[in-house]
């Protein structure tokens, strides 16, 4: 109770009603600390038929439709190799809830309660597919950013490593054409770059003529949005990661490990 009296924010992630059983509901806590920002983080929120349901990242991806947007050649949904709902829907939303809650508390001078739902927050990640649905289009039939366009795709290189071409805007694509000496591929119409209209095999054959790192070196002097598909161990050693000091080395039990420190830099003027 002493910690609650002096705390700015209380974050709890039990199922709805659990904190009442601990005599630590929002109504109780705000009597102890009238300035508290109280944040409840659950899978499906404090209301709705699923409010008491358990879940993990995979369940939220499935329930929000995101899992259906990533399929293999046979149509089977593919499980991402990272946690979208837990991080983007959970961790990042908690940070947002803390900052917005503290701001509201300062402005209104009273305790604030925020209901964070991983389901609600993860839904936002499907904004493009949802928007297409409102226009009576099916993202799975026209996956604009998931392989539908040859200029926004991944390609295997001669060393069996992969490269990501993100030349979505035509200025980047046409610059890419300059880079590879294929001026006839230039276009003023995005529709020309739909896989099937543009022969994707031409690009597949092209990228297999060089190693991944050779392509990276070639792209240095061109504005083409071309990136190496890095393995996780390569991420630590790339210059951009070090320039931004995204990771810091710490020693734990005589072992040196890399700790992720921050998603952004903060500059405060006083």
LOVO-272200 format. One line per 5 residues: their letters; for each residue x, y, z of C-alpha. Coordinates in steps of 0.1 Angstrom, whole numbers, plus 2048, in hexadecimal, padded with zeros to 3 digits. Layout:
A	X/Y/Z ~ ...
***
This chain:
XXXXX	800/800/800 ~ 81D/818/807 ~ 82A/814/7E4 ~ 807/81C/7D6 ~ 806/83C/7EA
XXXXX	824/84A/7D8 ~ 821/839/7B6 ~ 819/84C/796 ~ 80C/82D/782 ~ 7FF/80B/78C
XXXXX	7FE/7F0/770 ~ 7EC/7CF/776 ~ 7E6/7B3/75E ~ 7CF/79B/770 ~ 7AD/790/762
XXXXX	790/7A9/768 ~ 785/7A8/78C ~ 7A5/799/79A ~ 7B2/7B9/7A9 ~ 791/7BE/7BC
XXXXX	798/79C/7CC ~ 7BA/7AB/7D8 ~ 7A8/7CA/7E4 ~ 7BB/7DE/7CB ~ 7A0/7E9/7B2
XXXXX	7A2/80B/7A2 ~ 788/818/7B9 ~ 79C/80D/7D8 ~ 7BE/818/7CB ~ 7B2/83B/7C1
XXXXX	7A7/840/7E5 ~ 7CA/838/7F0 ~ 7DA/84D/7D5 ~ 7C3/867/7C4 ~ 7DD/86D/7A9
XXXXX	7E3/84A/79E ~ 7E3/83F/779 ~ 7D4/81C/77B ~ 7DA/806/75C ~ 7C9/7E4/757
XXXXX	7D9/7CF/73B ~ 7C5/7B0/730 ~ 7C1/79B/710 ~ 79E/7A7/707 ~ 797/7C4/71E
XXXXX	780/7CA/73C ~ 760/7C5/728 ~ 753/7AD/70D ~ 74B/788/70B ~ 771/77F/70B
XXXXX	77B/795/728 ~ 783/777/73E ~ 794/763/723 ~ 7B9/75A/725 ~ 7CF/75F/707
XXXXX	7F1/762/6F8 ~ 800/775/6DB ~ 7F5/75B/6C2 ~ 7D1/75D/6CF ~ 7CF/782/6CA
XXXXX	7DE/780/6A7 ~ 7C3/766/69F ~ 7A6/779/6AE ~ 7AF/79A/69D ~ 7B3/78B/67A
XXXXX	7D8/792/678 ~ 7E2/76E/677 ~ 7CC/769/658 ~ 7E0/783/645 ~ 800/76F/647
XXXXX	7FD/74E/634 ~ 815/736/623 ~ 811/729/5FF ~ 7F8/70F/60B ~ 7E2/729/61C
XXXXX	7EC/71F/63F ~ 7EF/73D/658 ~ 813/742/661 ~ 81D/74A/685 ~ 834/768/686
XXXXX	856/764/696 ~ 850/781/6AD ~ 835/78C/6C5 ~ 81F/7A7/6B5 ~ 802/7A8/6CD
XXXXX	817/7A6/6EC ~ 82F/7C2/6E2 ~ 81C/7D9/6CB ~ 7FA/7D3/6DC ~ 807/7CE/6FF
XXXXX	828/7DD/708 ~ 826/7FC/6F1 ~ 802/802/6FC ~ 80C/802/720 ~ 826/81D/719
XXXXX	80C/831/707 ~ 7F3/82C/723 ~ 80D/837/73D ~ 815/858/72B ~ 7F1/860/721
XXXXX	7E5/857/744 ~ 7FF/86D/755 ~ 7F7/88A/73E ~ 7D1/886/745 ~ 7D8/884/76A
XXXXX	7EC/8A4/76A ~ 7D2/8B6/755 ~ 7B4/8AA/768 ~ 7C4/8A6/78A ~ 7B3/885/792
XXXXX	7BA/860/790 ~ 7B8/850/76E ~ 7AD/82D/764 ~ 7B8/81D/743 ~ 7AC/7FC/735
XXXXX	7C6/7EE/71D ~ 7BA/7D0/707 ~ 7D4/7BD/6F2 ~ 7B7/7B3/6DB ~ 7AC/7D8/6D6
XXXXX	7D0/7E4/6D0 ~ 7DA/7C8/6B9 ~ 7BC/7CE/6A3 ~ 7CC/7EF/698 ~ 7E8/7DC/688
XXXXX	7D0/7CF/66D ~ 7C6/7F2/662 ~ 7CE/7ED/63D ~ 7BB/7CD/63B ~ 79D/7DB/64E
XXXXX	79D/7FA/638 ~ 79D/7E4/619 ~ 780/7D0/627 ~ 76C/7F0/62B ~ 771/7F5/606
XXXXX	765/7D1/5FF ~ 788/7C4/5F7 ~ 799/7A5/607 ~ 7BD/7AB/612 ~ 7C4/786/60D
XXXXX	7BB/789/5E9 ~ 7CF/7A9/5E4 ~ 7EB/7A9/5FE ~ 7FA/7CA/5F4 ~ 816/7C9/60E
XXXXX	819/7A3/611 ~ 827/798/5EF ~ 80D/7A6/5D7 ~ 827/7BF/5C9 ~ 848/7B5/5BA
XXXXX	857/7D6/5C6 ~ 84E/7CF/5EA ~ 85B/7AC/5EF ~ 877/796/5FC ~ 890/784/5E5
XXXXX	8AA/769/5E9 ~ 8CE/772/5E1 ~ 8EB/75D/5D3 ~ 8F7/755/5F6 ~ 8D5/748/601
XXXXX	8D0/767/616 ~ 8B2/77E/610 ~ 8AD/7A2/607 ~ 88E/7B8/60C ~ 884/7D0/5F0
XXXXX	86C/7EA/5FD ~ 86B/801/5DE ~ 845/806/5E3 ~ 844/829/5D5 ~ 84D/82C/5B0
XXXXX	869/844/5B6 ~ 87B/829/5C9 ~ 873/80E/5B0 ~ 87F/823/593 ~ 89F/82A/5A6
XXXXX	8A3/805/5AB ~ 89F/800/586 ~ 8BC/819/581 ~ 8D1/806/59A ~ 8CD/7E4/588
XXXXX	8CF/7F3/565 ~ 8AB/7E8/55C ~ 89D/809/54E ~ 881/7F6/53C ~ 873/7EC/55E
XXXXX	86B/810/567 ~ 847/819/569 ~ 82E/834/573 ~ 813/81C/57D ~ 813/807/59E
XXXXX	7FD/7ED/58D ~ 81A/7E4/576 ~ 82C/7D6/595 ~ 811/7BE/5A0 ~ 820/79B/5A2
XXXXX	813/789/584 ~ 811/7A8/56F ~ 836/7AE/575 ~ 849/78D/571 ~ 856/788/595
XXXXX	86E/76D/588 ~ 883/789/578 ~ 88A/798/59A ~ 890/776/5AA ~ 8AA/76E/590
XXXXX	8B9/791/593 ~ 8BE/78F/5B9 ~ 8CE/76D/5B6 ~ 8EB/77C/5A2 ~ 8FB/78C/5C1
XXXXX	8FF/785/5E6 ~ 8E9/798/5FF ~ 905/7AE/60A ~ 90F/7B6/5E6 ~ 8EC/7C3/5E0
XXXXX	8EE/7D8/600 ~ 90F/7E7/5F4 ~ 901/7EE/5D2 ~ 8E2/800/5E0 ~ 8F7/818/5F5
XXXXX	8F6/833/5DA ~ 8D2/82E/5D0 ~ 8B1/837/5E1 ~ 8A0/816/5DD ~ 895/809/600
XXXXX	8A9/7E9/5FE ~ 8B2/7D8/61F ~ 8C4/7B8/629 ~ 8AE/79E/63B ~ 8C4/79C/65A
XXXXX	8C7/77F/672 ~ 8C1/789/696 ~ 8E6/785/69F ~ 8EE/79E/683 ~ 8D8/7B9/691
XXXXX	8EF/7BF/6AF ~ 90D/7C5/698 ~ 8FE/7DC/67E ~ 90A/800/67F ~ 8E7/80F/682
XXXXX	8E0/7FB/6A2 ~ 901/807/6B1 ~ 8FC/82B/6A6 ~ 8DB/82D/6B7 ~ 8E8/81A/6D6
XXXXX	8C8/806/6D6 ~ 8D9/7EA/6EA ~ 8F0/7ED/708 ~ 908/7D3/715 ~ 902/7C8/739
XXXXX	913/7AD/74D ~ 8FE/793/75F ~ 90F/776/772 ~ 930/77D/75F ~ 91E/77B/73D
XXXXX	91B/799/726 ~ 8F9/79D/715 ~ 8E8/7B7/700 ~ 8CA/7C9/70F ~ 8B1/7DC/6F9
XXXXX	8AF/7FE/709 ~ 897/815/6F6 ~ 882/818/6D7 ~ 889/83D/6D3 ~ 8A0/859/6E0
XXXXX	892/874/6F6 ~ 89E/898/6F5 ~ 891/8AF/710 ~ 896/8D4/711 ~ 893/8E5/732
***
